[in-house]
Amino acid sequence: MKNQIWDQDSTAILGAAEASDGFGNSLAVGDFNSDGKDDLAIGVSGEDIGTIANAGAVNVIYGSNTGLTSTGNQIWDQDSTNIEGAAEASDLFGTSLAVGDFNGDGKDDLAIGVSGEDIGTIANAGAVNVIYGSNTGLTSTGNQIWDQDSTNIEGAAEASDLFGTSLAVGDFNGDGKDDLAIGVSGEDVGTIANAGAVNVIYGSNTGLTSTGDQIWDQDSTNIEGAAEASDGFGTSLAVGDFNGDGKDDLAIGVSGEDIGTITNAGAVNVIYGSSTGLTSTRNQLWHQDSTGVEGVAEAFDGFGSSLRVGDFNNDGFADLAIGVPGEDIGSISNAGTVNILYGSATGLTA
């Protein structure tokens, strides 16, 4: 069939194209109405809501037998009817997107990063909105907003935490409900500025719940590495079952990690799932000076800036692709490269 191009001035699409909207800055795919056709969520983090600059929005275009169609398309923001939160300048609703079935009802749900959200007077602490799927698509019914000052959520909202910088979905405890990992790349760990952290909120029959939620950083008990200023732990996230045990595992990009005296070489932490959720047992830290890993750690390589998961050799174990955009190739500065780590019965291996 014919290829397509979509924008906010496409026929019948909600919203209007405006300068610096950034339509398409983030994307996620899921079947929000459970009709067997995937639908597309499109982040528009620079969208102005009325006179509110850069509040952000998300367009949703639904699949059909003939592909994506404007029929039934939606636009969501924090001033949409009954949606939690309120549109404010530079909220950047739609910074990041992730899809999962958080309540196990067979309809996909949409998590939306709002990394510039102010929590009370705390500037840019960040938040995540969750909009649930139904037989008619995404609906405001039962929607949620989460931040580090939400009741019983680990951590505390602080200025420039950027909760929601990155998002990833997986079933970390194997209970059949998807769970949500939330990058908080600007989190201070004690007095260590911008070391970064990741919050994990678990799914249930009623959707995401604070019950059993977790926060992880490089100073968490038994986690490899050490929190350092501007590490950016949680800059990127990816999920896969690297050891084939039926529980998803979480890869966490730490693109600002120093390797010894090598500034911002970058690293990736991997935390494995279990019947009780993510656990420090057998966790790993990978970088280009890890034994057996191709390449050499160099300043500003940014190993872990991006992450993707797939089964590249079809052996049943998920594998991890790691973006290294600052890698020099010979004398070619910042040419960039990608490292691949393969899964096995014992997890990722070099």
WOPE-V444998 format. One record per pair of residues at least 24 apart in sequence whose C-alpha atoms are under 7 Angstrom apart, sorted by sequence separation. I is the first residue (numbers start at 0). J is the second residue. D is the distance in whole Angstrom. If there is no record, write none. Layout:
BEGIN
I:J:D
I:J:D
END
This chain:
BEGIN
20:44:7
21:45:5
38:62:5
90:114:7
91:115:6
108:132:5
160:184:7
161:185:6
178:202:5
230:254:7
231:255:6
248:272:5
300:324:6
301:325:6
318:342:5
20:45:4
37:62:5
90:115:4
107:132:5
160:185:4
177:202:5
230:255:4
247:272:5
300:325:4
317:342:5
19:45:6
20:46:5
36:62:5
89:115:6
90:116:5
106:132:5
159:185:6
160:186:5
176:202:5
229:255:6
230:256:5
246:272:5
299:325:6
300:326:5
316:342:5
36:63:6
106:133:6
176:203:6
246:273:6
316:343:6
54:86:5
124:156:5
194:226:6
264:296:6
54:87:5
124:157:5
194:227:5
264:297:5
54:88:5
124:158:5
194:228:5
264:298:5
53:88:6
54:89:5
55:90:7
123:158:6
124:159:5
125:160:7
193:228:6
194:229:5
195:230:7
263:298:6
264:299:5
265:300:7
51:87:6
52:88:5
53:89:5
54:90:5
55:91:5
56:92:6
57:93:6
121:157:6
122:158:5
123:159:5
124:160:5
125:161:5
126:162:6
127:163:6
191:227:6
192:228:5
193:229:5
194:230:5
195:231:5
196:232:6
197:233:6
261:297:6
262:298:5
263:299:5
264:300:5
265:301:5
266:302:5
267:303:6
51:88:5
52:89:6
53:90:7
54:91:5
55:92:4
56:93:6
121:158:5
122:159:6
123:160:7
124:161:5
125:162:4
126:163:6
191:228:5
192:229:6
193:230:7
194:231:5
195:232:4
196:233:6
261:298:5
262:299:6
263:300:7
264:301:5
265:302:4
266:303:6
53:91:6
54:92:6
55:93:6
123:161:6
124:162:6
125:163:6
188:226:7
193:231:6
194:232:6
195:233:6
263:301:6
264:302:6
265:303:6
45:91:6
115:161:6
185:231:6
255:301:6
44:91:4
114:161:5
184:231:5
254:301:5
44:92:5
114:162:5
184:232:6
254:302:5
44:93:5
114:163:5
184:233:5
254:303:5
43:93:6
44:94:5
113:163:6
114:164:5
183:233:6
184:234:5
253:303:6
254:304:5
42:93:4
112:163:4
182:233:4
252:303:4
42:94:7
112:164:6
182:234:6
252:304:6
252:305:7
12:69:6
82:139:6
152:209:6
222:279:6
292:349:6
11:69:6
81:139:6
151:209:6
221:279:6
291:349:5
83:142:7
153:212:7
223:282:7
12:72:7
13:73:7
82:142:7
83:143:6
84:144:7
152:212:7
153:213:6
222:282:7
223:283:6
224:284:7
13:74:6
83:144:6
153:214:6
223:284:6
25:93:7
95:163:7
165:233:7
25:94:6
27:96:6
29:98:6
95:164:6
97:166:6
99:168:6
165:234:6
167:236:6
169:238:6
235:304:6
237:306:6
239:308:6
25:95:6
26:96:6
27:97:6
28:98:7
94:164:7
95:165:6
96:166:6
97:167:6
98:168:7
164:234:7
165:235:6
166:236:6
167:237:6
168:238:7
234:304:7
235:305:6
236:306:6
237:307:6
238:308:7
25:96:6
27:98:6
95:166:6
97:168:7
165:236:6
167:238:7
235:306:6
237:308:7
33:105:7
103:175:7
173:245:6
243:315:7
33:106:5
103:176:5
173:246:5
243:316:5
32:106:6
102:176:6
172:246:6
242:316:6
31:106:5
101:176:5
171:246:5
241:316:5
30:106:6
31:107:5
100:176:6
101:177:5
170:246:6
171:247:5
240:316:6
241:317:5
30:107:5
31:108:6
100:177:5
101:178:6
170:247:5
171:248:6
240:317:5
241:318:6
29:107:6
99:177:6
169:247:6
239:317:6
32:132:6
102:202:6
172:272:6
242:342:6
31:132:5
32:133:5
33:134:6
101:202:5
102:203:5
103:204:6
171:272:5
172:273:5
173:274:6
241:342:5
242:343:5
243:344:6
31:133:7
32:134:5
101:203:7
102:204:5
171:273:7
172:274:5
241:343:6
242:344:5
32:135:5
102:205:5
172:275:5
242:345:5
32:136:4
102:206:4
172:276:4
242:346:4
31:136:5
101:206:5
171:276:5
241:346:5
31:137:6
101:207:6
171:277:6
241:347:6
END
